[in-house]
Amino acid sequence: MEKVRFAMKKIKISIGVTTLGLVLFIILCSLPLSIVFLQLYLFCLTGCLIWMVVTILKNGEPSRHAFDDRFYEDTDLGPH
C-alpha cells in the first residue's frame, strides 16, 4: 500500500512541475525576452514533458475496464 502511495506522489509531482513550467512559459512568452532564452526554456519544458510521460507509464495503474466495455473510464456503455 505504501508503494502505491509513493508512486502516486511521484506522478503528482511530475504533473505539477510540468504544468507549472508550461504556465511559466506562457507568461514568459508575453515578456520581451531573447528568442534564444525562450528556445532553451522550451527545450527544458520538452524534457519535463518526457519525464512526466515516463513517470505515468512506469508508476500509473492500468484501467480495470477494457476499451470496448468503457470508452472513457467514467462512461459505462452498458450491455451490448
C-alpha positions as a Python dict, from the first residue, in 0.01 Angstrom:
ca = {
    (1, 'M'): (0, 0, 0),
    (2, 'E'): (287, 235, 83),
    (3, 'K'): (442, 162, -258),
    (4, 'V'): (123, 271, -437),
    (5, 'R'): (108, 593, -234),
    (6, 'F'): (471, 674, -320),
    (7, 'A'): (407, 604, -690),
    (8, 'M'): (104, 834, -693),
    (9, 'K'): (310, 1104, -520),
    (10, 'K'): (574, 1078, -794),
    (11, 'I'): (305, 1113, -1060),
    (12, 'K'): (151, 1419, -894),
    (13, 'I'): (492, 1585, -862),
    (14, 'S'): (580, 1530, -1228),
    (15, 'I'): (240, 1660, -1345),
    (16, 'G'): (269, 1962, -1115),
    (17, 'V'): (621, 2054, -1226),
    (18, 'T'): (534, 2019, -1595),
    (19, 'T'): (214, 2222, -1560),
    (20, 'L'): (393, 2494, -1366),
    (21, 'G'): (665, 2503, -1633),
    (22, 'L'): (406, 2539, -1908),
    (23, 'V'): (226, 2823, -1728),
    (24, 'L'): (559, 2996, -1669),
    (25, 'F'): (648, 2954, -2038),
    (26, 'I'): (320, 3119, -2142),
    (27, 'I'): (392, 3410, -1908),
    (28, 'L'): (750, 3441, -2037),
    (29, 'C'): (627, 3450, -2398),
    (30, 'S'): (438, 3770, -2324),
    (31, 'L'): (754, 3942, -2199),
    (32, 'P'): (1015, 4096, -2430),
    (33, 'L'): (1284, 3831, -2381),
    (34, 'S'): (1550, 3683, -2601),
    (35, 'I'): (1435, 3419, -2850),
    (36, 'V'): (1736, 3203, -2755),
    (37, 'F'): (1626, 3205, -2391),
    (38, 'L'): (1272, 3103, -2485),
    (39, 'Q'): (1402, 2825, -2711),
    (40, 'L'): (1623, 2692, -2433),
    (41, 'Y'): (1333, 2706, -2188),
    (42, 'L'): (1107, 2526, -2437),
    (43, 'F'): (1374, 2257, -2478),
    (44, 'C'): (1380, 2207, -2099),
    (45, 'L'): (1000, 2200, -2092),
    (46, 'T'): (1006, 1923, -2353),
    (47, 'G'): (1233, 1727, -2118),
    (48, 'C'): (981, 1779, -1836),
    (49, 'L'): (703, 1651, -2061),
    (50, 'I'): (900, 1336, -2145),
    (51, 'W'): (977, 1287, -1772),
    (52, 'M'): (606, 1319, -1690),
    (53, 'V'): (501, 1065, -1954),
    (54, 'V'): (765, 813, -1846),
    (55, 'T'): (667, 856, -1480),
    (56, 'I'): (299, 797, -1556),
    (57, 'L'): (372, 494, -1774),
    (58, 'K'): (604, 337, -1514),
    (59, 'N'): (402, 413, -1199),
    (60, 'G'): (43, 453, -1319),
    (61, 'E'): (-229, 196, -1269),
    (62, 'P'): (-396, 45, -1574),
    (63, 'S'): (-771, 66, -1608),
    (64, 'R'): (-979, -222, -1479),
    (65, 'H'): (-1204, -199, -1784),
    (66, 'A'): (-1142, -294, -2145),
    (67, 'F'): (-1166, -26, -2413),
    (68, 'D'): (-1471, -198, -2567),
    (69, 'D'): (-1653, -202, -2231),
    (70, 'R'): (-1595, 162, -2143),
    (71, 'F'): (-1471, 417, -2394),
    (72, 'Y'): (-1384, 652, -2109),
    (73, 'E'): (-1315, 537, -1754),
    (74, 'D'): (-1629, 709, -1624),
    (75, 'T'): (-1873, 615, -1900),
    (76, 'D'): (-2049, 280, -1895),
    (77, 'L'): (-2173, 175, -2239),
    (78, 'G'): (-2394, -93, -2088),
    (79, 'P'): (-2466, -439, -2228),
    (80, 'H'): (-2415, -498, -2598),
}
